Amino acid sequence: MMGTHASGMNKNGWAYVISAGRRWAKEGYFEGTDYSANSFFASVEKRINSKHSLNLTTIYAENSRGKNSPNTKEVNDLMGTDYNSYWGWQDGKKRNSRDKDLVEPMAILGHYWKINSKTLLNTNIAYQTGKIGNSRLDFNNVTNPDPTYYRNLPSYYTTLHTTIDGVPTWTPNFEEADRIRNRFLANSQINWQAMYEANSVPITDSNGNFIGRTPSESVYVLYEDRTDDDLLTVNSILNTQLSDNIVLNASASYRNLKSNNFQNLLDLLGGLYYRDIDPFSKEINHNLI
């Protein structure tokens, strides 16, 4: 859906254009791939005289979409090619663990100078800021919540090997592989409720009866890989007709980019705090904020 209005140039040398658009989808081809995008465009120009004019253009764009998982042939054979392991049910709604969220506004100030009938000079200053976030699950000393984790698939048990008398020997466990296959088919999406429960401890009364849960340390969290950019661009373009057969185009430009790349904690999934520990080195990371 989109709406646009252009005023045209009035007698005082002013003109403007505004446009707004929205695209959305409850779900795409893959399950759990919701989509929402909004955009706004506004531009105003002042013609100072026959040689000079100024233009200010602003653009605002935001986009959020749920991603779909890349799957192996084994997973496709079990679930079909339209299967997406990134989502699961939460409170009766589909929630995707891999969202891409983008917000990027931009402003451009332009000066148009008609030096003479053969030479034009166009100078622009542009500033773009915004953020891009790609979310994913993280966990500490617990099982991987991804339904397609290799230990959750039957092939892990049909390809088991050991060494007997120094000889690599195939030792498949078909009974366990069949059990894992049935479990995967019955639990093929992310279990959000199980992660919330893992981030809490049960409460019992004096008789040992379960009465509820209380938040504790989070062993599962949702975070995003974030990129925050600030980009300044200045350019000037000269176009001149040197002769009937020769045109000269020359330009000069300057760019300055400040980019911050970090991990950003989005959701403790019902817990109180999260210790970002590398289980292999046992060191605490300080880049998840």
Stockholm file with secondary structure:
# STOCKHOLM 1.0

chainA/1-289         MMGTHASGMNKNGWAYVISAGRRWAKEGYFEGTDYSANSFFASVEKRINSKHSLNLTTIYAENSRGKNSPNTKEVNDLMGTDYNSYWGWQDGKKRNSRDKDLVEPMAILGHYWKINSKTLLNTNIAYQTGKIGNSRLDFNNVTNPDPTYYRNLPSYYTTLHTTIDGVPTWTPNFEEADRIRNRFLANSQINWQAMYEANSVPITDSNGNFIGRTPSESVYVLYEDRTDDDLLTVNSILNTQLSDNIVLNASASYRNLKSNNFQNLLDLLGGLYYRDIDPFSKEINHNLI
#=GR chainA/1-289 SS CEEEEECCCCTTSEEEEEEEEEEEESCCSSTTCCEEEEEEEEEEEEECSSSEEEEEEEEEEEEEEECCCCCCHHHHHHHCTTCCTTEEEETTEEEESCEEEEEEEEEEEEEEEEEETTEEEEEEEEEEEEEEEEEEEEESSSCCCCTTCGGGSTHHHHTCEEEETTEEEECCCHHHHHHHHHHHHHSCSCCHHHHHHHTEEEEECTTSCEEEEEECBCSEEEEEEEEEEEEEEEEEEEEEECSSSCEEEEEEEEEEEEEEEEEEEEECTTCSBCCCBCTTTCCBCCCBC
#=GC SS_cons         CEEEEECCCCTTSEEEEEEEEEEEESCCSSTTCCEEEEEEEEEEEEECSSSEEEEEEEEEEEEEEECCCCCCHHHHHHHCTTCCTTEEEETTEEEESCEEEEEEEEEEEEEEEEEETTEEEEEEEEEEEEEEEEEEEEESSSCCCCTTCGGGSTHHHHTCEEEETTEEEECCCHHHHHHHHHHHHHSCSCCHHHHHHHTEEEEECTTSCEEEEEECBCSEEEEEEEEEEEEEEEEEEEEEECSSSCEEEEEEEEEEEEEEEEEEEEECTTCSBCCCBCTTTCCBCCCBC
//
